[in-house]
Amino acid sequence: MVSTPIGNLGDMTHRGAEVLASVAAILAEDTRHSRSLLDAYEVRTPMLAYHEHNEARMTPQIVERLRGGESFALVSDAGTPLLSDPGARLVAAAIDAGIAVSPVPGASALLAALVASGLDATRFTFYGFLARKGRERGEAIEAIAASRHTAVLYEAPGRVGATLADLADAGAAERPAAVARELTKTFEEIRRGTVGALGAYYAEQAPRGEVVIVVGGAGDAPAPDEATLRARAAALRSAGATPRDVGRALVAEFGIGRNEAYRIAQATDDPT
């Protein structure tokens, strides 16, 4: 599994280029896209298309050739294979067949955005691309909004504003965040701010190019004072929420502990 540049061709490692030149064939997500990289490093190894539409059919054939002693390098269009890219099926099949699977580390949009975001990288969760709609998307949005640690996700340029708005609506509006686009390329940009502010910005101006969104954990947001928590609890009770619902909402929105959240929820006078 060979990591390839996410933009700047100079980020290809020496080892990665050597491996690509030494294997029997390169399994590429898009052979046309990978051709420019191979040409830049004068790699003449033949390529085979391996992507989400043919991996089920191709995997047994490749494993059989691996058993016969051939070696293959797996690359995606950019970055590290398997991270929101095809390859997991092949890796699992090769391991099951007792075939050695080796990583050749290198560029990763996920890690590049994380370390440049300015947010805590001690612990994080990678969500890949969120579902466009439905229950799966809603659950992911809620999980990110409730997370105590950093979250990283990929997003299509035209959906960045909507995704940030959904996160803000879920209670993460004041959380620190960064939107990184075109990493390592000529027009690289990393815009930092709160989820709410970035959502408002990208609602008016959709970014171009590949985008990574990094959202700080609830523990990174300023701690709310008691008055703010009580005011929010009172508003939720006035809207008909039960004390249990209020407690859950306070945990999700402000990242406070459950005991504190339920104490405030129970202390709030029932408007009825």
N, C-alpha and C positions, 0 to 999 in steps of 0.2 A: 504494500500500500504506500504509494509515493505521493507526498504532498507537493503541490505545484504552486507557482506564484498566483496571488489573487489579483494582480494587476501589473506590477513592475517585474519584468522578466529577470531582472538582476537578483531577485529573491530566490531563485532556484538554487538548491544546495549542490555542492560538488558531488556528494554521495548520490543524491537523487538523479543527477544527470548520468552518472556512471551506471547506476542500476538500470535506467531506461535503455542505455546502450548495450547492456549485457544480457537482457532476457530474450526469450524466444519471441515474445509478442507483448504489446502494450494494450491493455483493455481500457479503452477511452470512452467516456460518456458521450463525447461528440468528437469524432475523429477530425473533422474540419477545424474545430476550435483548437485542438491539441497540436495540429500540424505546425502552427506558427512557433510554438514552444520548441518542438523537436527540431525545426529548421534553425532556430536561434542557437541551439547547442549541438548542431550537426549530428543529430541522432537519426540513424537510418532504420531503426527497428520497425518492423511492420506493426500496424495497429489493427485491432478488432473492435467494433462497436459493442459496448456493453452498457446498457441503460435500463431504466425502469420498464421499458416496453418489451425487452427481449431477455432480461436476466433469468426468468424462470426457465426459458428454453436453453439458454446458453450455459447456465451453471453446470449441469451434469456433464456437458461436453468438455468444459474447461477442467473440471475435476478429474475427468478421465485422462486428459492430457498431462495434468500435473502428476498423476499416479505413474504415468509413463516416463517421468523424469524431466519434463519440460518445466520451465519457470516462466512466470508472468508478472508483469507490473500492472497494478490497478491505479488509474488516475481519474479524477473528476475534472470538470471544466476549470475549476480553480480551487485552491486550498487543499484541505485534508479530506481524503475520501471517507465516505460513510456519514459525515456530518451534514445532514439534510441532502445527501447525495446517495446514489446507488452503491451497492457493494456488500451490505450486511448479509445478504443471502449467500453470496459466494464465500465470504469469510467463514460463516458458520458451517457451510458444506465442506470446506477445506479442512477445518479443524476436526469435524466429525470423521473425515477420511484419514486423519492422522498426518496431514500435510503441514509443513511448517508455514506459519504466517508471520511476516515481519513488517513492522512499521518503519518507514523512512520519513522521519519528522521534517517539518518545514512550515511554510506559510499557513495561516488560518485566520480567516476574517473574524471568527468568534473571539479568538485570543487577542488579536490586534486591537479590536474595538474595546475589549474589556480593559486591557492594560492602559489604553490611552484615554479612557473615560474619566479617570480621576475618582472612580467609585471603588468601594471595597472589593478586592479580588480574592480575599481569603477563602470565601465560600460563595459559590454561585450555582444557578441552575440554568441550563441551556434548553430553550423551548423550540428551537428551529423555527419553521414557518407556522404560524397559528392557522387554524382552520378559518375559512372565510366567514362562516356563519354557523348557526346552530348551537346545540348544547356543548359540543366539544370546545368551541371557541369561548363560550361563556365560562366554562369551567377553568380554562387556561387563564382568562382575564382575571377571574376571582383569585386563582392561585397566585398569580404574580402580584396582585394588589395586596394580598394577605402575607406575602413572603417576608420573612425577617432578614433575608439575605438578597444579594444582587441577582437579578434575572437578565438573561441575554436572549434576544430573539432576532430572527431575520424577518424582513418585511419587504413587500413589493413597493416601489416608490410611490405609486398612486394611493396606497393604503396606509401610509405612515400617519397622516393626520387623523384618520378614523380610528386606528388602533390606539394612538395616544389618547384620543378623546374617550374611548371605551375604558381605558385604564383610569383616566381621571374620574369618570362617572362611577367607577367601582371603588373609589376612595383613595386613589393614589395621586391625586392632583398635585399635592405639595411635595411629592417624593423627588429627589434629585435624579436626573437622567441625562443621557447623552445620545445623540443620533449621529452615527458615523456613516459617511458615504464615500464611495470611490476610494477606499483605502489603498494606499501605496501608488495611486494613479496621479495624473497631473492635477486634477481638480479635487484632491482629497480634502474633506471637510469634516470636522468634528464639532458639532454645536451642542453646548451644554446648557442646562437650565432645569426647571422643574417640569414634570410631566405635563402639567396644565399649560405652562407657557410655551413649551415646545409643540404641544398639540395645537394651540392657537396659531402659532407661526406656520406650521406645515398644513394647516387647514386652508391657508391663503396661498401657500407656495409649495407645491409638491416637489420633493427633491428628485434629482436625476441620478441614475446609476444604482449600483448595488448598495443596500442599506442594512445596517445593523443597529438595533435599538438596545441600549443598556439602561436598566432601571434599578436604582438603588433600593436596598431593603428597607422595610418599615423602620428598622432601628437607625437608619441614616437620616430620617426626617426629624425636624425639631420636635422635641417632646411637647405635647399640648398641655396647657394648664387646666386646672380643675374647672374653672369657669367655662372654658371652651367645651370641655367634655360634657358638662351638665347642660349647656345650651343645646348641644347637638342631641343629647338624650331627650330633652324636653321636646325638641322639634319632631323627633321620631315618634314619641309617644302621642303627640298631638295629631300626627298623621295616622294613628291607629296601630302602631307597632306594639307588640307585647314586650315586657321587660326582657324576656329571653332574646327576642329579635333585636332589641336595642343593644344588649350586651354583645351579640355577635357582630352587629354593625360597627360598634366602637372598636372592637378588636381588629376588624378588617380595615377600617378607615384610618385609625390612628396608631395601630401596631402596639397598643397597650396590652398588658396581661389580662387574662380572662377574669381573674378574681377582682381586679380593679374595675374592669368594664361592667361586671355584673353588680358590683357594689353601687356604682353610679346609677346603673339602670334601675335597681331596686329603690334607690333613694329618690328617684325622680317621681314627683307626685303624679298620680294618674289623672289626666285631664278630665276624665269622665266622672 
